[in-house]
Amino acid sequence: MSDRARIADLRDAVAASLAAAWAPTLPDAVESTWLARISFDENDEAELTVGRHLYVIAGGVSLAPLTRSHWKNGYTIGVVFVERYTDTDDPPDDWIDARVKWWERTVLYPLCAPSLTLAGPEGIVTDARPDPETPPEVTTFVDRELLTECKAVLIACNFAFIDGTDHTGAA
């Protein structure tokens, strides 16, 4: 049994699923992390975010009773998509449209698909899948200020997953 938190295993499984479906090449990346460091400060090349990035972040855990002796485990996983426009002019609408369409096809729809099953290490997250009762929550959709000031698209969304395996009392 893993010494890691179950939500960290699920976060890694979501990141692995996105990376497998997308197959990013440098400088693009999928990162499973507790803290996403995003910078558009061109004066700080060491921290400057370049390429297309998906940051997968653990958001929270909830428990709900299914029966007297069995619990439904709920998990929130956040995914932040960010990409900076590198030409000198403002990002054109068609560039932004293409990024939104990519996000829908690569992140939103796949992570909501009822057929999606995510499995972590044996015995940890054995039956995690999108929660059909909780739609995704888009917390930031093409941040206008960031788009204007930094020429970057940022979309952040929380996804709800459930795991019917009873982990109550697990070590």
C-alpha positions, 0 to 999 in steps of 0.5 A: 500500500502506498504512503501517498495520499489517495488524491495524489495518486488520482492526480497523477493518474489524471495527468498520465491520462492527459499526457497519454492522450495528448503526447506533448513534446518540449516545451509543452508539458503535463505536470502533476503538482501541488503548486503550479508556478506560472510566470509570464515575466519575460525578464525572468527567463528561468521562471518564464512559462513557455509552450502549452502547459496543463497543470493537474492539481489536487483540489479536495476530498469528500466522503459520502455514505452509501450504506451504513458500512460503505462510503463513496469517496469524492475527489476534486482535481483541478486542471489549469491550461496555459499558453502564451502567444509569442508574436508581437501583436495581440493574439488574434481571435482565431489563435484563441479559438484554436486553444479553446477548441483544443482545451475542449477536445483534450481536457474538458470532454475526455475528463467528463466522459462516463467511460473514463476510468482512472486507476492508481497503484493497486488498492489505492484508487481502484475505481475512480471515474468522473462523478456523473452528479457533479459537472465540471466547474470552469473557474477561469475561462480565457482570463481577459486581463491575462490575455491583454497584459501577458498575451496568454490564454488561461483556462482553469477547471475543477473536475469531480471524481468518485471512487466507490472503493471503501477506504474508510479505516484504511491505513 
